Amino acid sequence: MQQLTPQLLDAVLNIAHRAGEHLKTFYAKSVEIKIKADHTPVTEADLFISQFVIEQLQQLTPHIPIISEENCNIPLEERAQWQEYWLIDPLDGTQQFIDRTDQFSVVIALVQQNRPVLGVIHAPILHKTYYAMANYGAYLNEHNQLTQLHICKKLAQSNRLRITIGTSNNEKIRQMVKPAYQIDFIQYGSSSLKAGLVAEGKADCYIRLGDTGEWDTAAAEVLLAELGGKIVDLQFVPLSYNQRQHFINPYFMAVGEGEFNWQTVFNLD
């Protein structure tokens, strides 16, 4: 199995940054938009970046298979034999890209024995890169300023909850929170970047009541795990990877304080 080294992480960071430069080029012009079978948009940028990242990872680690959101028609019977694989979302936040909010990212994760162990989330327009590797720590490079991330444990002393969300479902989420807690909603871009706010300590949790793919959460899993956080479904069960015929995640919450008793906050019955 691939050894996790700083050199490997640096190589993946380099690929993500180069992909980000290509994304900037697409962002500067109008792009063709198509609607996929699941009724979500895809652009020529998604497809180009997917192919670019796949080719670069194949050169870096020819022995490791690759799953991309735009190239995922591999049956479970074949995938079940894999000990490790790359899992990528070439453009996490396609709608944000189309809407020109700047809040989108290139996401690359390495999964070993069905658990994410390396993750890079690169937002080229925001000049932000989150990255983490198992037993290595979690970091944010923002405008070329590198910071090692740490979660400040404070929820036990506070009844104020900062929840990052997309553009909908905030009323459902409000109903999930027990009355003792006050909520500040933070509306933000792509799935991985919302998890990034949790990793930075700018949000306490990110709740997703909608479809996402395993490629939307894998890198964020590593990032939060290195900080003592986690991503769990609404029954507080960890997400699984490469265990199903499809790649659709259950609804989930990403939390920074993994040891906090979140069942005291949410009504999930």
Backbone as JSON, one array per atom type, in Angstrom:
{
  "sequence": "MQQLTPQLLDAVLNIAHRAGEHLKTFYAKSVEIKIKADHTPVTEADLFISQFVIEQLQQLTPHIPIISEENCNIPLEERAQWQEYWLIDPLDGTQQFIDRTDQFSVVIALVQQNRPVLGVIHAPILHKTYYAMANYGAYLNEHNQLTQLHICKKLAQSNRLRITIGTSNNEKIRQMVKPAYQIDFIQYGSSSLKAGLVAEGKADCYIRLGDTGEWDTAAAEVLLAELGGKIVDLQFVPLSYNQRQHFINPYFMAVGEGEFNWQTVFNLD",
  "N": [[0.84, -1.19, 0.0], [0.34, 2.32, -0.57], [2.76, 4.42, 0.85], [2.33, 6.91, 3.28], [3.63, 9.98, 3.0], [5.36, 13.13, 3.5], [6.3, 13.94, 1.01], [4.57, 12.72, -0.82], [2.2, 14.04, -0.15], [2.92, 16.69, -0.81], [3.18, 16.4, -3.58], [0.54, 15.88, -4.33], [-0.66, 18.24, -3.52], [0.56, 19.95, -5.35], [-0.56, 19.03, -7.75], [-3.25, 19.69, -7.27], [-3.08, 22.49, -7.12], [-2.2, 23.13, -9.7], [-4.37, 22.21, -11.15], [-6.18, 24.04, -10.17], [-5.26, 26.39, -11.38], [-5.97, 25.91, -14.01], [-8.73, 25.9, -13.62], [-9.17, 28.58, -13.01], [-8.79, 29.72, -15.51], [-11.01, 28.73, -16.95], [-12.96, 29.93, -15.4], [-12.76, 32.54, -16.02], [-14.09, 32.88, -18.34], [-17.09, 32.29, -20.29], [-18.73, 29.19, -19.84], [-19.71, 26.0, -21.17], [-22.7, 24.48, -20.13], [-24.17, 21.54, -18.93], [-26.86, 19.3, -18.06], [-26.84, 16.67, -15.82], [-27.82, 13.17, -15.46], [-28.76, 12.96, -12.87], [-29.89, 15.37, -12.49], [-28.22, 17.44, -11.77], [-25.9, 20.13, -12.42], [-23.25, 20.1, -14.88], [-20.13, 21.21, -16.07], [-17.93, 22.15, -18.81], [-15.59, 22.67, -17.53], [-15.6, 20.99, -15.24], [-15.27, 18.5, -16.51], [-12.83, 18.76, -17.9], [-10.99, 19.3, -15.81], [-11.31, 16.99, -14.32], [-10.22, 15.02, -16.06], [-7.61, 16.0, -16.25], [-6.64, 15.84, -13.57], [-6.88, 13.09, -13.12], [-5.02, 12.08, -15.02], [-2.64, 13.18, -13.99], [-2.48, 11.98, -11.43], [-2.28, 9.34, -12.2], [0.26, 9.32, -13.31], [1.72, 9.93, -11.03], [1.16, 7.84, -9.17], [0.99, 5.04, -10.52], [-0.03, 2.57, -9.81], [-2.32, 2.85, -8.33], [-5.81, 2.83, -8.37], [-8.41, 5.1, -9.61], [-11.17, 7.09, -8.75], [-13.43, 9.38, -9.99], [-15.83, 12.01, -9.64], [-16.86, 12.51, -12.12], [-16.28, 10.22, -13.44], [-17.16, 7.49, -12.64], [-18.23, 4.97, -13.07], [-17.76, 2.27, -12.12], [-18.12, -1.03, -11.22], [-19.16, -2.34, -8.02], [-18.21, -4.9, -7.48], [-15.73, -4.99, -8.68], [-14.45, -2.79, -7.45], [-14.44, -3.57, -4.82], [-12.25, -5.14, -4.48], [-10.17, -3.47, -4.16], [-7.5, -2.17, -2.25], [-6.76, 0.39, -1.88], [-7.43, 3.68, -3.18], [-7.67, 6.61, -5.25], [-9.86, 9.34, -4.76], [-11.75, 11.71, -6.24], [-13.08, 15.02, -6.6], [-13.46, 16.98, -9.16], [-14.48, 19.54, -9.46], [-15.79, 20.81, -6.92], [-18.68, 22.17, -6.02], [-20.02, 23.03, -8.32], [-22.34, 24.47, -8.94], [-21.87, 26.83, -7.55], [-19.68, 27.72, -8.96], [-20.89, 28.22, -11.44], [-22.67, 30.21, -10.62], [-20.89, 32.12, -9.93], [-19.76, 32.69, -7.37], [-17.28, 32.38, -6.3], [-16.8, 30.4, -4.47], [-15.8, 27.57, -4.67], [-14.08, 24.44, -5.28], [-11.19, 22.32, -5.88], [-10.94, 18.94, -5.21], [-9.16, 16.35, -3.71], [-8.67, 13.1, -2.58], [-7.14, 10.4, -0.8], [-7.98, 7.1, -0.29], [-7.64, 4.45, 1.91], [-8.06, 1.09, 2.65], [-10.78, 1.51, 2.89], [-11.03, 3.88, 4.33], [-10.63, 7.39, 4.37], [-7.43, 8.87, 4.1], [-5.76, 10.86, 3.29], [-6.12, 14.2, 2.31], [-6.92, 16.93, 0.17], [-8.1, 20.16, -0.3], [-8.66, 22.6, -2.47], [-9.22, 25.92, -3.09], [-9.15, 27.94, -5.63], [-9.82, 30.64, -6.36], [-10.38, 31.85, -3.96], [-7.94, 31.66, -2.82], [-7.26, 29.7, -0.94], [-6.18, 26.77, 0.66], [-6.91, 23.79, 2.09], [-5.46, 21.09, 3.83], [-4.65, 17.72, 4.8], [-3.28, 14.84, 6.43], [-3.27, 11.49, 7.55], [-2.26, 11.19, 10.86], [-0.57, 13.33, 10.63], [-1.46, 15.89, 10.84], [-3.51, 18.86, 10.34], [-3.91, 21.49, 8.01], [-4.03, 24.93, 6.89], [-3.48, 26.83, 4.09], [-3.55, 30.06, 3.32], [-3.63, 32.66, 1.16], [-0.87, 32.3, 0.88], [-0.05, 32.12, 3.5], [0.75, 29.94, 5.96], [-0.96, 27.88, 8.23], [-1.22, 25.8, 11.03], [-3.99, 23.92, 11.89], [-6.3, 23.96, 14.64], [-8.82, 22.77, 16.8], [-10.87, 24.66, 18.86], [-12.1, 23.85, 21.9], [-15.2, 24.51, 23.1], [-17.92, 24.2, 23.24], [-19.19, 23.0, 25.38], [-19.45, 25.0, 27.21], [-21.16, 26.81, 26.12], [-24.22, 28.05, 24.67], [-24.66, 28.75, 22.15], [-24.76, 28.14, 18.73], [-22.99, 27.71, 15.8], [-23.82, 27.09, 12.6], [-22.98, 25.92, 9.48], [-24.37, 26.1, 6.27], [-25.97, 25.28, 3.1], [-27.91, 26.74, 0.58], [-30.45, 26.2, 1.29], [-32.92, 24.45, 3.32], [-32.53, 25.43, 5.89], [-34.6, 25.9, 7.7], [-35.54, 23.34, 8.32], [-33.26, 22.42, 9.6], [-33.15, 24.18, 11.74], [-35.35, 23.28, 13.17], [-34.37, 20.89, 14.01], [-32.62, 21.48, 16.04], [-32.31, 21.64, 19.53], [-34.34, 23.59, 21.8], [-32.8, 24.95, 23.7], [-30.57, 25.95, 22.51], [-29.14, 28.63, 20.71], [-29.0, 29.65, 17.31], [-26.66, 30.49, 14.85], [-26.68, 30.88, 11.52], [-24.49, 30.15, 8.86], [-24.19, 30.84, 5.67], [-22.73, 29.25, 2.97], [-20.38, 28.18, 0.42], [-19.26, 25.44, -1.52], [-19.49, 21.93, -0.59], [-17.12, 20.83, 0.57], [-15.79, 23.17, 1.3], [-17.48, 24.2, 3.23], [-17.09, 22.32, 5.25], [-14.47, 22.99, 5.67], [-14.73, 25.48, 6.98], [-15.61, 24.58, 9.44], [-13.34, 23.18, 10.25], [-11.59, 25.31, 10.52], [-12.64, 26.47, 12.75], [-14.52, 28.41, 12.48], [-17.1, 27.72, 12.22], [-19.31, 25.6, 14.04], [-20.5, 23.25, 13.24], [-21.41, 21.5, 10.25], [-24.22, 20.84, 8.49], [-25.81, 18.6, 6.34], [-28.58, 18.14, 4.52], [-29.28, 16.66, 2.11], [-28.46, 15.25, -1.11], [-25.16, 14.05, -1.47], [-21.95, 13.06, -2.79], [-19.53, 10.44, -2.16], [-17.09, 11.54, -2.82], [-17.43, 14.14, -2.07], [-17.01, 14.29, 0.63], [-14.75, 12.89, 1.5], [-12.07, 14.07, 1.61], [-12.59, 16.06, 3.47], [-13.17, 14.48, 5.67], [-10.64, 13.51, 6.48], [-9.39, 15.91, 7.14], [-10.98, 16.88, 9.3], [-10.8, 14.71, 11.07], [-8.12, 14.74, 11.83], [-8.19, 16.82, 13.54], [-9.64, 16.05, 15.65], [-12.28, 15.99, 15.05], [-15.26, 14.86, 13.24], [-17.25, 13.17, 10.73], [-20.56, 12.25, 10.56], [-23.55, 10.26, 10.08], [-27.1, 10.97, 10.45], [-27.79, 9.33, 12.48], [-25.61, 9.27, 13.97], [-23.63, 7.6, 13.04], [-20.52, 6.75, 11.58], [-19.6, 7.8, 8.24], [-19.42, 5.65, 5.36], [-17.14, 4.2, 2.96], [-16.78, 3.11, -0.35], [-18.44, 0.9, -0.1], [-20.87, 0.36, -1.18], [-23.09, -0.12, -4.01], [-23.66, 2.3, -5.17], [-22.54, 5.76, -4.86], [-23.65, 7.57, -3.15], [-23.92, 9.59, -0.32], [-25.46, 9.27, 2.96], [-27.67, 11.68, 4.6], [-25.87, 14.04, 6.58], [-23.73, 15.19, 9.3], [-21.0, 17.32, 9.85], [-18.62, 17.75, 12.25], [-16.65, 19.7, 14.5], [-15.85, 19.3, 17.15], [-15.37, 16.33, 18.1], [-15.72, 14.73, 20.37], [-17.69, 15.86, 21.82], [-21.02, 15.62, 23.1], [-23.22, 15.38, 20.82], [-25.82, 14.61, 20.7], [-27.13, 15.91, 22.66], [-27.73, 18.27, 21.56], [-29.23, 18.04, 19.2], [-32.47, 17.13, 17.96], [-33.18, 14.19, 16.69], [-34.93, 12.18, 16.25]],
  "CA": [[0.0, 0.0, 0.0], [1.11, 3.56, -0.7], [3.21, 5.01, 2.1], [1.94, 8.31, 3.45], [4.84, 10.76, 3.25], [5.23, 14.55, 3.11], [6.56, 14.07, -0.42], [3.32, 12.38, -1.5], [1.27, 15.14, 0.08], [3.37, 17.83, -1.62], [2.88, 16.11, -4.98], [-0.9, 16.04, -4.51], [-0.9, 19.68, -3.44], [0.99, 20.52, -6.62], [-1.59, 18.69, -8.74], [-4.44, 20.49, -6.98], [-2.82, 23.89, -7.49], [-2.18, 23.24, -11.16], [-5.77, 22.1, -11.57], [-6.79, 25.32, -9.83], [-4.9, 27.37, -12.41], [-6.85, 25.63, -15.15], [-10.07, 26.35, -13.25], [-9.2, 30.04, -13.15], [-8.95, 30.03, -16.94], [-12.41, 28.5, -17.28], [-13.79, 30.87, -14.64], [-12.64, 33.86, -16.65], [-14.87, 32.91, -19.58], [-18.34, 31.55, -20.19], [-18.52, 27.76, -20.08], [-20.9, 25.23, -21.55], [-23.32, 23.82, -18.99], [-25.09, 20.46, -19.24], [-27.54, 18.74, -16.9], [-26.61, 15.23, -15.74], [-29.0, 12.33, -15.22], [-29.27, 13.22, -11.52], [-30.42, 16.74, -12.54], [-27.24, 18.42, -11.32], [-25.17, 20.68, -13.57], [-21.84, 19.78, -15.11], [-19.58, 22.13, -17.06], [-16.71, 21.67, -19.46], [-14.51, 22.77, -16.55], [-15.62, 19.73, -14.48], [-14.76, 17.39, -17.32], [-11.41, 18.99, -18.19], [-10.22, 19.15, -14.57], [-11.35, 15.56, -13.99], [-9.24, 14.32, -16.89], [-6.28, 16.49, -15.88], [-6.23, 15.28, -12.27], [-6.7, 11.65, -13.32], [-3.74, 11.86, -15.7], [-1.53, 13.51, -13.09], [-2.4, 10.95, -10.4], [-1.78, 8.11, -12.84], [1.72, 9.47, -13.42], [2.29, 9.93, -9.68], [1.0, 6.51, -8.56], [0.34, 4.22, -11.56], [-0.61, 1.36, -9.25], [-3.51, 3.15, -7.53], [-6.97, 3.21, -9.2], [-8.94, 6.45, -9.39], [-12.59, 7.37, -8.96], [-13.79, 10.79, -10.08], [-17.28, 12.22, -9.76], [-17.23, 12.48, -13.54], [-15.82, 8.95, -14.02], [-17.38, 6.61, -11.48], [-19.02, 3.8, -13.47], [-16.98, 1.06, -11.83], [-18.98, -1.85, -10.37], [-18.66, -2.64, -6.68], [-17.48, -6.17, -7.5], [-14.33, -4.66, -9.0], [-13.91, -1.86, -6.45], [-14.31, -4.26, -3.53], [-10.92, -5.76, -4.41], [-9.15, -2.43, -3.98], [-7.01, -1.82, -0.92], [-6.64, 1.85, -1.84], [-7.8, 4.36, -4.43], [-7.87, 8.06, -5.22], [-11.26, 9.75, -4.89], [-11.61, 13.13, -6.56], [-14.15, 15.86, -7.12], [-12.68, 17.98, -9.9], [-15.06, 20.86, -9.21], [-16.77, 20.73, -5.84], [-19.35, 23.47, -6.05], [-20.28, 23.42, -9.72], [-23.36, 25.54, -8.97], [-21.2, 28.07, -7.12], [-18.86, 28.11, -10.11], [-21.82, 28.8, -12.42], [-23.22, 31.43, -10.03], [-19.75, 33.03, -9.78], [-19.6, 33.09, -5.98], [-15.88, 32.09, -5.97], [-16.73, 29.4, -3.39], [-15.72, 26.22, -5.23], [-12.76, 23.88, -4.98], [-10.69, 21.04, -6.4], [-10.84, 18.06, -4.03], [-8.47, 15.09, -3.96], [-8.49, 12.3, -1.37], [-6.65, 9.02, -0.91], [-8.7, 6.2, 0.61], [-6.96, 3.17, 2.12], [-8.88, 0.16, 3.43], [-12.11, 2.12, 3.02], [-11.03, 5.09, 5.15], [-9.82, 8.47, 3.81], [-6.19, 9.06, 4.87], [-5.09, 12.06, 2.8], [-7.11, 15.04, 1.65], [-6.57, 18.28, -0.24], [-9.23, 20.97, -0.76], [-8.02, 23.82, -2.98], [-10.15, 26.91, -3.64], [-8.18, 28.81, -6.3], [-10.19, 32.05, -6.37], [-10.28, 32.31, -2.57], [-6.54, 31.5, -2.4], [-7.27, 28.89, 0.28], [-5.96, 25.34, 0.49], [-6.91, 22.95, 3.28], [-4.93, 19.75, 3.57], [-4.39, 16.9, 5.98], [-2.88, 13.45, 6.19], [-3.39, 10.73, 8.79], [-1.15, 11.3, 11.82], [0.33, 14.39, 10.15], [-2.02, 17.19, 11.18], [-4.36, 19.55, 9.37], [-3.31, 22.8, 7.73], [-4.66, 25.86, 5.96], [-2.63, 27.81, 3.43], [-4.42, 31.11, 2.82], [-2.8, 33.76, 0.63], [0.52, 31.91, 1.14], [0.21, 32.09, 4.94], [0.47, 28.57, 6.4], [-1.4, 27.76, 9.61], [-1.68, 24.49, 11.49], [-5.32, 24.11, 12.45], [-6.64, 23.36, 15.93], [-10.2, 23.03, 17.2], [-11.0, 25.21, 20.21], [-13.24, 23.19, 22.53], [-15.93, 25.51, 23.87], [-19.36, 24.01, 23.18], [-19.71, 22.62, 26.69], [-19.68, 26.22, 27.97], [-21.89, 27.77, 25.28], [-25.49, 27.6, 24.1], [-24.75, 29.36, 20.82], [-24.28, 27.16, 17.77], [-22.76, 28.24, 14.45], [-24.04, 26.0, 11.66], [-22.82, 26.33, 8.09], [-25.36, 25.43, 5.43], [-26.04, 25.75, 1.72], [-28.9, 27.79, 0.34], [-31.8, 25.75, 1.64], [-33.06, 23.5, 4.44], [-32.19, 25.97, 7.2], [-35.74, 25.76, 8.61], [-35.49, 21.96, 8.8], [-32.15, 22.32, 10.54], [-33.56, 24.9, 12.95], [-36.26, 22.4, 13.91], [-33.58, 19.79, 14.57], [-31.83, 21.94, 17.18], [-33.1, 21.76, 20.75], [-34.62, 25.01, 22.09], [-31.8, 25.58, 24.58], [-29.46, 26.48, 21.71], [-29.34, 29.68, 19.72], [-28.31, 29.27, 16.08], [-26.19, 31.43, 13.84], [-26.46, 30.18, 10.26], [-23.47, 30.69, 7.97], [-24.43, 30.31, 4.32], [-21.43, 29.21, 2.31], [-20.3, 27.51, -0.88], [-19.21, 24.01, -1.77], [-19.54, 21.05, 0.57], [-15.8, 20.73, 1.21], [-15.45, 24.45, 1.91], [-18.24, 24.31, 4.47], [-16.34, 21.54, 6.23], [-13.28, 23.78, 5.96], [-15.07, 26.46, 8.01], [-15.62, 23.85, 10.72], [-11.93, 22.91, 10.59], [-11.0, 26.58, 10.95], [-13.27, 26.95, 13.97], [-15.45, 29.5, 12.16], [-18.42, 27.11, 12.39], [-19.26, 24.44, 14.94], [-20.86, 22.06, 12.48], [-21.99, 21.63, 8.91], [-25.27, 19.83, 8.34], [-26.23, 18.44, 4.95], [-29.83, 17.39, 4.32], [-29.4, 16.56, 0.66], [-27.53, 14.27, -1.68], [-23.74, 14.31, -1.77], [-21.21, 11.85, -3.12], [-18.39, 10.15, -1.29], [-16.01, 12.47, -3.18], [-17.69, 15.42, -1.41], [-16.71, 14.24, 2.06], [-13.54, 12.12, 1.84], [-10.98, 14.95, 2.03], [-13.03, 16.71, 4.7], [-13.05, 13.49, 6.75], [-9.25, 13.51, 6.97], [-9.16, 17.22, 7.73], [-11.61, 16.96, 10.62], [-10.29, 13.64, 11.94], [-6.84, 15.17, 12.38], [-8.47, 17.85, 14.54], [-10.53, 15.48, 16.66], [-13.66, 16.07, 14.59], [-15.74, 13.69, 12.52], [-18.46, 13.28, 9.92], [-21.44, 11.13, 10.9], [-24.9, 10.41, 9.57], [-28.01, 11.52, 11.45], [-27.84, 8.39, 13.61], [-24.27, 9.39, 14.54], [-22.79, 6.51, 12.53], [-19.56, 7.28, 10.6], [-19.84, 7.52, 6.83], [-18.65, 4.54, 4.82], [-16.57, 4.44, 1.64], [-16.59, 1.96, -1.23], [-19.17, -0.22, 0.49], [-22.18, 0.24, -1.81], [-23.09, -0.03, -5.48], [-23.68, 3.73, -5.51], [-21.61, 6.59, -4.08], [-24.41, 8.63, -2.49], [-23.87, 9.62, 1.14], [-26.67, 9.64, 3.7], [-27.59, 13.01, 5.2], [-24.78, 13.94, 7.56], [-23.21, 16.38, 9.96], [-19.55, 17.38, 10.05], [-18.45, 18.48, 13.51], [-15.27, 19.93, 14.89], [-15.61, 18.7, 18.46], [-15.86, 14.97, 17.95], [-16.04, 14.09, 21.64], [-18.86, 16.51, 22.39], [-22.24, 14.82, 22.96], [-24.09, 16.13, 19.92], [-27.21, 14.21, 20.91], [-27.73, 16.9, 23.56], [-28.01, 19.47, 20.76], [-30.16, 17.8, 18.1], [-33.59, 16.18, 18.0], [-33.04, 13.44, 15.44], [-35.85, 11.03, 16.26]],
  "C": [[0.88, 1.25, 0.0], [1.49, 4.12, 0.67], [2.81, 6.48, 2.13], [3.17, 9.11, 3.87], [4.57, 12.23, 2.92], [5.45, 14.76, 1.62], [5.3, 13.75, -1.24], [2.33, 13.53, -1.36], [1.64, 16.36, -0.76], [3.03, 17.62, -3.1], [1.38, 16.3, -5.26], [-1.28, 17.52, -4.43], [-0.54, 20.37, -4.76], [-0.04, 20.25, -7.72], [-2.83, 19.55, -8.53], [-4.25, 21.95, -7.38], [-2.79, 24.07, -9.0], [-3.59, 23.11, -11.74], [-6.51, 23.41, -11.3], [-6.48, 26.4, -10.84], [-5.74, 27.17, -13.67], [-8.28, 26.11, -14.86], [-10.21, 27.86, -13.39], [-9.42, 30.45, -14.6], [-10.4, 29.84, -17.37], [-13.32, 29.54, -16.62], [-13.81, 32.25, -15.29], [-13.45, 33.98, -17.94], [-16.19, 32.19, -19.35], [-18.09, 30.09, -20.56], [-19.84, 27.09, -20.45], [-21.4, 24.45, -20.35], [-24.28, 22.74, -19.49], [-25.74, 19.99, -17.94], [-27.37, 17.22, -16.93], [-27.91, 14.48, -15.44], [-29.6, 12.56, -13.84], [-29.76, 14.66, -11.37], [-29.48, 17.78, -11.94], [-26.43, 18.91, -12.52], [-23.75, 20.14, -13.66], [-21.35, 20.73, -16.21], [-18.37, 21.5, -17.74], [-15.52, 21.77, -18.51], [-14.43, 21.5, -15.71], [-14.91, 18.63, -15.25], [-13.27, 17.54, -17.62], [-10.57, 18.74, -16.95], [-10.2, 17.69, -14.14], [-10.27, 14.81, -14.76], [-7.82, 14.72, -16.52], [-5.8, 15.83, -14.59], [-6.01, 13.78, -12.39], [-5.35, 11.36, -13.96], [-2.55, 12.13, -14.78], [-1.37, 12.46, -11.98], [-1.91, 9.63, -10.97], [-0.27, 8.16, -13.01], [2.38, 9.36, -12.05], [2.28, 8.53, -9.07], [0.27, 5.6, -9.55], [-0.4, 3.01, -11.01], [-1.92, 1.6, -8.5], [-4.68, 3.54, -8.45], [-7.57, 4.54, -8.75], [-10.44, 6.45, -9.65], [-12.77, 8.88, -8.97], [-15.3, 10.9, -10.14], [-17.73, 12.1, -11.21], [-16.8, 11.18, -14.23], [-15.93, 7.87, -12.95], [-18.19, 5.36, -11.81], [-18.22, 2.51, -13.32], [-17.79, 0.2, -10.87], [-18.32, -2.17, -9.03], [-17.84, -3.93, -6.66], [-16.01, -5.96, -7.83], [-13.72, -3.8, -7.91], [-13.65, -2.55, -5.12], [-12.94, -4.92, -3.37], [-9.83, -4.74, -4.09], [-8.77, -2.25, -2.51], [-6.9, -0.3, -0.75], [-7.05, 2.42, -3.19], [-7.85, 5.86, -4.18], [-9.35, 8.34, -5.46], [-11.27, 11.26, -5.09], [-12.95, 13.76, -6.97], [-13.46, 17.01, -7.84], [-13.18, 19.4, -9.72], [-16.17, 20.71, -8.18], [-17.4, 22.11, -5.71], [-19.58, 23.95, -7.46], [-21.31, 24.55, -9.79], [-22.76, 26.87, -8.54], [-20.3, 28.61, -8.23], [-19.74, 28.81, -11.15], [-22.35, 30.14, -11.92], [-22.15, 32.49, -9.75], [-19.64, 33.59, -8.36], [-18.15, 32.98, -5.51], [-15.71, 30.91, -5.01], [-16.82, 27.98, -3.95], [-14.29, 25.73, -5.08], [-12.47, 22.63, -5.8], [-10.44, 20.15, -5.19], [-10.21, 16.73, -4.43], [-8.29, 14.36, -2.63], [-7.91, 10.94, -1.72], [-7.38, 8.2, 0.15], [-7.94, 4.89, 0.68], [-7.81, 2.32, 3.06], [-10.19, 0.82, 3.86], [-12.18, 3.3, 3.98], [-10.16, 6.15, 4.48], [-8.6, 8.74, 4.71], [-5.4, 10.28, 4.42], [-6.14, 12.89, 2.07], [-6.58, 16.42, 1.35], [-7.83, 18.95, -0.79], [-8.65, 22.31, -1.18], [-9.06, 24.72, -3.64], [-9.33, 28.01, -4.32], [-8.54, 30.29, -6.27], [-10.09, 32.64, -4.97], [-8.85, 32.28, -2.05], [-6.45, 30.76, -1.07], [-7.05, 27.43, -0.09], [-5.95, 24.68, 1.86], [-6.26, 21.62, 2.92], [-4.61, 19.04, 4.87], [-3.98, 15.51, 5.54], [-2.91, 12.74, 7.54], [-2.11, 10.82, 9.61], [-0.13, 12.37, 11.42], [-0.16, 15.77, 10.55], [-2.85, 17.75, 10.04], [-3.89, 20.99, 9.24], [-4.2, 23.61, 6.79], [-3.59, 26.79, 5.41], [-3.56, 28.84, 2.79], [-3.58, 32.3, 2.43], [-1.33, 33.55, 1.02], [0.92, 32.05, 2.61], [-0.22, 30.73, 5.47], [0.14, 28.54, 7.89], [-1.73, 26.31, 9.91], [-2.98, 24.69, 12.24], [-5.48, 23.38, 13.77], [-8.1, 23.7, 16.22], [-10.21, 23.53, 18.64], [-12.26, 24.61, 20.84], [-13.96, 24.17, 23.45], [-17.43, 25.22, 23.96], [-19.96, 23.65, 24.53], [-20.04, 23.84, 27.53], [-20.56, 27.23, 27.22], [-23.22, 27.18, 24.83], [-25.72, 28.22, 22.72], [-24.07, 28.42, 19.82], [-24.16, 27.81, 16.4], [-22.81, 27.07, 13.47], [-23.87, 26.53, 10.25], [-23.7, 25.45, 7.21], [-25.21, 25.92, 3.99], [-27.1, 26.83, 1.6], [-30.3, 27.4, 0.76], [-31.74, 24.87, 2.88], [-32.75, 24.11, 5.8], [-33.35, 25.86, 8.19], [-35.8, 24.34, 9.16], [-34.4, 21.8, 9.85], [-32.5, 23.03, 11.84], [-34.47, 24.03, 13.81], [-35.52, 21.23, 14.55], [-32.86, 20.18, 15.86], [-32.73, 22.14, 18.39], [-33.21, 23.22, 21.18], [-33.56, 25.71, 22.95], [-30.68, 26.26, 23.79], [-29.93, 27.58, 20.76], [-28.48, 29.36, 18.5], [-27.89, 30.49, 15.29], [-25.92, 30.62, 12.58], [-25.41, 30.91, 9.43], [-23.7, 30.05, 6.6], [-23.14, 30.39, 3.53], [-21.48, 28.24, 1.13], [-20.22, 26.0, -0.83], [-19.13, 23.19, -0.49], [-18.2, 21.01, 1.31], [-15.42, 22.04, 1.89], [-16.26, 24.71, 3.17], [-17.56, 23.51, 5.58], [-15.06, 22.27, 6.62], [-13.55, 24.85, 7.01], [-15.12, 25.82, 9.39], [-14.18, 23.59, 11.17], [-11.23, 24.17, 11.08], [-11.54, 27.06, 12.29], [-14.22, 28.11, 13.74], [-16.9, 29.02, 12.2], [-18.26, 25.91, 13.31], [-19.62, 23.15, 14.22], [-21.42, 22.45, 11.12], [-22.98, 20.49, 8.77], [-25.73, 19.8, 6.89], [-27.46, 17.55, 4.89], [-30.12, 17.35, 2.82], [-28.34, 15.61, 0.15], [-26.13, 14.85, -1.83], [-23.11, 12.98, -2.17], [-20.06, 11.64, -2.16], [-17.21, 11.07, -1.57], [-16.21, 13.84, -2.54], [-17.22, 15.44, 0.04], [-15.36, 13.62, 2.41], [-12.41, 13.01, 2.34], [-11.33, 15.64, 3.35], [-12.94, 15.77, 5.89], [-11.65, 13.5, 7.35], [-8.97, 14.8, 7.72], [-9.73, 17.28, 9.15], [-11.08, 15.9, 11.57], [-8.97, 14.04, 12.59], [-7.0, 16.24, 13.45], [-9.33, 17.33, 15.68], [-12.0, 15.6, 16.3], [-14.07, 14.82, 13.85], [-16.92, 14.07, 11.63], [-19.3, 12.03, 10.18], [-22.8, 11.35, 10.25], [-25.82, 10.86, 10.71], [-28.33, 10.54, 12.57], [-26.47, 8.33, 14.3], [-23.36, 8.21, 14.18], [-21.82, 7.1, 11.51], [-19.95, 6.93, 9.17], [-18.97, 6.36, 6.38], [-18.2, 4.87, 3.4], [-16.37, 3.12, 0.91], [-17.28, 0.7, -0.68], [-20.5, -0.5, -0.22], [-22.04, 0.3, -3.33], [-23.04, 1.42, -5.94], [-22.73, 4.48, -4.58], [-22.33, 7.67, -3.27], [-24.32, 8.5, -0.97], [-25.27, 9.74, 1.73], [-26.56, 11.11, 4.13], [-26.58, 12.94, 6.34], [-24.55, 15.26, 8.27], [-21.7, 16.24, 10.12], [-19.31, 18.28, 11.25], [-16.98, 18.6, 13.86], [-14.91, 19.28, 16.2], [-16.2, 17.3, 18.47], [-16.29, 14.31, 19.24], [-17.24, 14.73, 22.32], [-20.1, 15.65, 22.14], [-23.27, 15.59, 22.13], [-25.55, 15.73, 20.06], [-27.9, 15.12, 21.91], [-28.14, 18.16, 22.81], [-29.17, 19.24, 19.8], [-31.28, 16.84, 18.48], [-33.58, 15.43, 16.67], [-33.95, 12.22, 15.38], [-36.81, 11.1, 15.08]]
}
